[in-house]
Amino acid sequence: MWKGVIREYPEFYQFKNPDHVVTLLEGNTPLIPAPRLAAKINPKLTMYVKYEGLNPTSSFKDRGMTLAVSRAVEAGSRAVICASTGNTSAAAAAYAARAGIKAFVVIPEGKIALGKLAQAMIHGSVVIQIKGNFDEALKLVRKISESHPITLVNSLNPHRIDGQRSAAFEICDVLGGAPEYHALPVGNAGNITAYWAGYKTYKDAGKINALPKMIGFQAEGAAPIVRGHVIENPETVATAIRIGNPASWKPAEAARDESGGLIDMVSDDEILAAYQMLASTEGIFCEPASAASIAGVIKKNKQGYFEKGGRVVCTLTGHGLKDPDTAIKVSTGPMATCEPVTCEPELEKVLNVLGI
Ligand SMILES: *Cc1c(COP(=O)(O)O)cnc(C)c1O
């Protein structure tokens, strides 16, 4: 049985007292080949998606949260706090419940996808909505954690990045090496930092010979790294990456530069088109922010970036069910592929609607 990332990778995650490990058996998410998507984008590419939506709270945040909460428990902490665009709060709430400690979450009012808010609430965390954005929420929780005995579990907490490295380990274990390219969305920029650290850890340990190029994608309305300055009022449909001043800005640039990769941006339309394309061609439902990785690969391919082909892994950071509102909006809007039709329960009428 899979034992969760801490116990599966003991050479990289050591605990003196095994009772301190707080796990929901996260990790071991499937690396799904995406041949139909690759055929549409560029047949020379071998594409895979790392479907992080299949973690216990349906996003990759669980990988960092198992470490952050376990280390908090190890240090005797009885409470955790985070700012969140939604998924960090869902994971913090769940792992705190699992540990029997308290969780406080501060979120931007009205900008949290419905599923994520539901998660934070059902796990019994204290939820505070501020009339402000994520960056302001993060400033607040940093201050609170500095002056109170409450552990900050945003990705400023190094254990978050430490745990998130495990996704890179898993990919290398499955592929027998690193892919040529690794694409992922960039918000607070912790995950691109963590994957790069994970690949380097594996190379240093002699488990792989080569490293991938890290290619990260921000949303156009929330692209501080691409534009080179803080964005005061970030806006994007991809709420999980609606961040104007990423905490891991510098390490993300280092991951980009050391790997010979890039960080670029994609528009909301490109994100939603990729979101729908993935769902309809491969049967995989991710949340809008996750689709920034696919949208980015499509954009760079059009610019000739993948001329030589190769293996591309796209991280799908969260599950599509987190944000049902966007799925329904996209499916009934101008890009609609299928709109539910209401009709009488009569065979003739139903066949007529089905067009068969
Ligand atoms: C947190 C999150 C991101 C952004 O990851 P960072 O580490 O903040 O760059 C992207 N997608 C989803 C679904 C997330 O939950």
Ligand as a Chemical Component Dictionary entry (heavy atoms), coordinates in Angstrom:
data_LIG
# 
_chem_comp.id                   LIG 
_chem_comp.type                 NON-POLYMER 
_chem_comp.pdbx_formal_charge   0 
_chem_comp.three_letter_code    LIG 
# 
loop_
_chem_comp_atom.comp_id 
_chem_comp_atom.atom_id 
_chem_comp_atom.alt_atom_id 
_chem_comp_atom.type_symbol 
_chem_comp_atom.charge 
_chem_comp_atom.model_Cartn_x 
_chem_comp_atom.model_Cartn_y 
_chem_comp_atom.model_Cartn_z 
_chem_comp_atom.pdbx_ordinal 
LIG C1 C1 C 0 -1.369 26.835 -5.735 1  
LIG C2 C2 C 0 -1.807 26.539 -7.126 2  
LIG C3 C3 C 0 -1.096 26.972 -8.261 3  
LIG C4 C4 C 0 0.104  27.842 -8.168 4  
LIG O1 O1 O 0 1.197  27.226 -7.573 5  
LIG P1 P1 P 0 2.372  28.143 -6.976 6  
LIG O2 O2 O 0 3.211  27.212 -6.220 7  
LIG O3 O3 O 0 1.695  29.157 -6.112 8  
LIG O4 O4 O 0 3.047  28.779 -8.134 9  
LIG C5 C5 C 0 -1.541 26.595 -9.503 10 
LIG N1 N1 N 0 -2.655 25.845 -9.649 11 
LIG C6 C6 C 0 -3.364 25.423 -8.582 12 
LIG C7 C7 C 0 -4.571 24.613 -8.818 13 
LIG C8 C8 C 0 -2.963 25.744 -7.294 14 
LIG O5 O5 O 0 -3.693 25.323 -6.267 15 
# 
loop_
_chem_comp_bond.comp_id 
_chem_comp_bond.atom_id_1 
_chem_comp_bond.atom_id_2 
_chem_comp_bond.value_order 
_chem_comp_bond.pdbx_ordinal 
LIG C1 C2 SING 1  
LIG C2 C3 SING 2  
LIG C2 C8 DOUB 3  
LIG C3 C4 SING 4  
LIG C3 C5 DOUB 5  
LIG C4 O1 SING 6  
LIG O1 P1 SING 7  
LIG P1 O2 DOUB 8  
LIG P1 O3 SING 9  
LIG P1 O4 SING 10 
LIG C5 N1 SING 11 
LIG N1 C6 DOUB 12 
LIG C6 C7 SING 13 
LIG C6 C8 SING 14 
LIG C8 O5 SING 15 
# 
